[in-house]
Amino acid sequence: MSAPLLQVEGLHVWFDLEGGGELHAVQGVDLSLAAGERLGLVGESGCGKTTTALAIMGLLPPSASVAGRILLDGEDILAGGEAAMRPHRWTDVAIVFQGAMNALNPVRRIGDQIVEALELHGRGSGAAARRKTAELLESVGIPAGRAERFPHELSGGMRQRAAIAMALSCDPKVLIADEPTTALDVMVQAQILELLDALCRDFGLALVLVTHDLPVVAQLCDLCAVMYAGEIVERGPLDLLYHSPGHPYTRMLFAASPDLAAIDEPVLSIPGAPPRLDRPIDGCPFAPRCDSVFAACSVRPPLEEIGEGHVAACHLNAAVPA
Amino acid sequence: MSAAAPPLLEVDELVVRYPVHRGIAGTLARRPRRSVHAVEGVSLSLRRGEMLALVGESGCGKTTTAQAVLRLVDPVSGAIRFEGRDLAPLGARELRPLRRRIQVVYQDPYESLDPRLRVRAAVEEPLLIHRLGGSRAERAARVAEALRRVELSPPELFLDRYPHELSGGQRQRVAIAAALVLEPDVLVADEPVSMLDVSVRAGVLNVLDGLRENGLGILMITHDLSTAVRFAQRIAVMYLGRIVEEGPAAEVVRNPQHPYTKALLSVVPRRDPRDRQRPQILRGETPDAVAVPSGCRFHPRCPLAVARCSEEDPVLARPATAPEGHRAACLLLPQA
């Protein structure tokens, strides 16, 4: 087995709250990704998936404190602070955000923005940078002529493509895509997913797809990590997560995603809301919303191996069948 | 169907256009006035106790159609009949008593609720605006009842909260309650769950479903076919200002006739990782509604288009391959 390209070990993130107190947004996350692998990082709003992504990029705001290890090719980029992170940001790990409009500067032509990124990272300047920009735009399906356009002159799908081109400008090994298709129409979403699929296949890019949309992950990724209340509650091959989930939350999330192949099945709603993360959680954090809760759930379950490369944090897996 | 009772809501050959600003230079140069042909001859009907899903991509005219139904935009031509009475020619004063009967819920409950109003005030406000609801006590009773109908109960638990103290799903329920408090006959729901977490979407949709069962007519605007088929009785698919296919929801999804509907269905992601289909991805995006293609509007992107498609404009009709009530607008379909 190849050594992992990106490894996250025991990642914790706390945010200082105004008026005192802390919000424990990420509570001991472990992830591992080899070259060319595609991992879906899934969960509801506030589960810590975006915070995890930002921590990997070293882009958390100053109000955040971070603990744990983030290894890139075996080197801990978290321990060395910003000085250790900077050489890797964009050149080894890059991120694409949900609203491409927010990632792009509205008053600069998209081509100029990519040229600037290239120059800033010493990836060429002048005519060479222009050529590389045209290639990058071409590789994400934007005709090179559109390099002269401003972001507002492009459609949502084209803007997202431009943001992907910019993220790819320094040839990263890992691309983190945070809800890359959430604001897009289904047809444009399909175009962007097809593009991400091709980029992974053709360039061996490793992908972390952060989303709340399980069917999107199901179509694009091989691995999946499900987050709830700041921790990973299940992780493993996507096929196992769908066909033999080890956590009720995973099963219920799939059942809450309507599917055209099962139009007569009821669509499930998961009652209640995730717990607050500014206070300690007793027992299993999902227990109040779980449909299979039992006595053991008053103790927080550890993340345990339940199959090959498949871990879950649920007492049901340890329960001896009667 | 009996000819006696008209549908609750009937839209007939609706046309809505928005003028394109020429700018000072354009005006001086006397460039021709152009317009966005947002809706070009849309007809649909909605009965009591029915949800009709209007499905399509951004820019197809689905939201404009809904705004015309709400009379928030003025149609160029066509009729919008509510219980048989045409709303299109009515002025603001005549519309006022009718407005409470056609209410709307928007996509983003983070924007549609005033952050400074407690739930109590947000749900009561429409009553005050419409001078309905009688005494303070009667209004309070109506507010509580509206919250119960959206399953925010007991209402006492929610009345004094501010929007920021509610989850996304709860906010959208408050927005629905504020529409319901006026006891409307028609509810326009514009992408009511697309901003919400997947885990709570079905809860909000089930609330709408329960209201529908109790007689409300719901026009749901969505781009999500998998939600539409689960909750709507009928689906109408729009493309560039026209309805290209319409019929019973399950029938449209199981037996799609129009190439556009087929393509849209093929790109809806399936949740089973083994069920990876080859999506039929249409290139480019919906063309500009300023320069509408000749003939069939879909022909430049249609994988099946033949020469005839750029010349003839197809009409909605029942194809031989579909049952009564299922219609599509495609020249290549054999007519029944």
Interface residues (C-beta under 8 A of the other chain):
Chain A: E44 S45 S155 G156 G157 D185 V186 M187 V188 Q189 A190 Q191 L193 E194 H212 D213 L214 P215 V216 A218 Q219 L238 D239 Y242 H243 M252 L253 F254 A256 S257 P258 D259 L260 A261 I263 P266 V267 L268 S269 I270 P271 A273
Chain B: E57 S58 S167 G168 G169 D197 V198 S199 V200 R201 A202 G203 L205 N206 H223 D224 L225 S226 T227 V229 R230 A250 V253 R254 A263 L264 L265 V267 V268 P269 R270 R271 D272 P273 R274 D275 R276 P279 I281 L282 E285
